[in-house]
Amino acid sequence: MSTLRGSLGTLGGGKGLILSALVAALAYLGFSLWAGWREVAGAFAAIGFSGILVALSLSLLNYALRFCRWQLYLRSLGHPIAARPSLTIYLAGFSLTTTPGKAGEMLRGIFLKNLGVSYMHSTAAFLSERLSDLVAVVLIALPGLALYPQGGIFVITGVAAIAMAGLLISQGAALIWLSELLEGRSSRLVKMVRHLLLLLLEARRCHRPRVLLLATALSLAAWSAEAFAFHLVLGWTGIELNIFFAMFTYALAMLAGALSFLPGGLGGAEAVMMALLLFKGVPEPLAIAATIVIRLTTLWFAVVLGVGIMTLAQRELMTTSRASST
C-alpha cells in the first residue's frame, strides 16, 4: 500500500533488527537492576534535573554536529537534501543504533531512496560516518595514553583500522581496474567483491581533502561534547577526575565498543569505562552508577529519540515516499 511499508520489507531482517534493539534494551535494564538501582537513583538525585538537562543538551549537540557531517557527505555525493526531511530521516536511524556496528542505522538509506539517493550512496555516507567517528575517538583518546598506557591496544587497533580503510579508499585507480576486471562475472562472491569496490569508489568522494578536514573537525567536536558530559557527570556524582582522563575514559570506552561490534558497543564500552574508573580508585557502586547514567543520557537517549521520531514522522515519511514516486 505505501512505499514506506514496501521499503521496510526490503530490509529482509527488519523484524530481526527491531528484536536486536529490544533484546539490547532488556539486557541493559537487567544490568542496571543487577548493578544496584539504589546507586543509580542516588546518582540521578546527585546530578539533579538541571544536570541531566545539561548532559542531554551535550548529547543533542553531538547529534546536531554529526547531522551536519551527514549533510556534508550527502552533498559530496551529489545529493543536497533539504534539512528538514534529511534530519527526520537521520534521527529516525537512531532507533536501531543498538544493532551490531550500528548497522541498523542504514535504515536511513530506505527513506533516502525515496528522495533520489541510491543505496550505494547512502551506504557510502554511512561507512564514511563510521570511519570518521573512529578517527574522532582515537584522537580524543590519544592524550590519555600518557596516563594509562595499557589502553594502547585499543588505540593501536583503531589506528590500524583507520589506516587500512584509508589505504583502500585512496587507491582509486586500482579500485577502478579491479572493478572493470570483475565486470560481467556471474559468481555471487565476485559480485559482492565488485559491489564493495564500487562502494569504496563512491566513498572516495566523501574523503576529498576539504571534505575530510571539515568532517573530522565536526566529528571531533561532536564526540568531545559527549566526553565532556561524562566529565561533568563524574563531578556531579562526587568523582573527582582530571578532565583529560575523564574524556580519555569515555573515548576509549567508545573505541572498545566500536571495535567489539557488539550491539551499540553494549558490554564492551561499559566494561572499559568501569575498569578505568576502578583503576583510578573510584568505589565500585559509584563507578557503576556513573557509567549507567552517562550511557542512559547518550546511547539510550539517542535510541529513545530515534524511536520517537520514527513513530511521530511515519506519516511524513510516507507522504514523502508517495510524492517522490509521482
Secondary structure as UniProt FT lines:
FT   HELIX           3..9
FT   TURN            10..11
FT   HELIX           14..76
FT   TURN            77..78
FT   HELIX           83..92
FT   HELIX           93..96
FT   TURN            97..98
FT   TURN            101..102
FT   HELIX           103..107
FT   HELIX           108..113
FT   TURN            114..116
FT   HELIX           119..141
FT   HELIX           142..146
FT   HELIX           149..151
FT   HELIX           152..170
FT   HELIX           172..182
FT   TURN            183..184
FT   HELIX           188..203
FT   HELIX           204..206
FT   HELIX           209..236
FT   TURN            237..238
FT   HELIX           243..260
FT   TURN            264..267
FT   HELIX           268..279
FT   TURN            280..281
FT   HELIX           284..296
FT   TURN            297..298
FT   HELIX           299..312
FT   HELIX           314..324
//
